[in-house]
Amino acid sequence: MLWLYVAAAAAGALLGLSSLRAPAVLAGSVVFVAIAVVLMAFRRWPLLEAVINVFMLLATLQFSYLVGLSGIRRSVGGRLKSACADEVVLHASEKTQQSLP
């Protein structure tokens, strides 16, 4: 079961760093819940323990998604840039181009 938590953390971080947003996280959540339910039914876990593990698995996926979303990326020049700063600069440059005659 530990490998499933590691896979959820890695998948969440990769989804946060990619351009895929909410639909990909929703699909990832459905996949991880399905895998967890099948494994827990196969091993005949008690219901309360299974529910707690599914919630912990989803919390791991969501938290690592947020970490990846707010993660720091290295630019080509070696300076540190945040993902939000890149979007703000891009949005500002689009507004500037629209206001030019």
Secondary structure, 3 states (H helix, E strand, C coil): CHHHHHHHHHHHHHHHHCCCCHHHHHHHHHHHHHHHHHHHHHHCCCHHHHHHHHHHHHHHHHHHHHHHHCCEEECCCCCEEEHHHHHHHHHHHHHHHHHCC
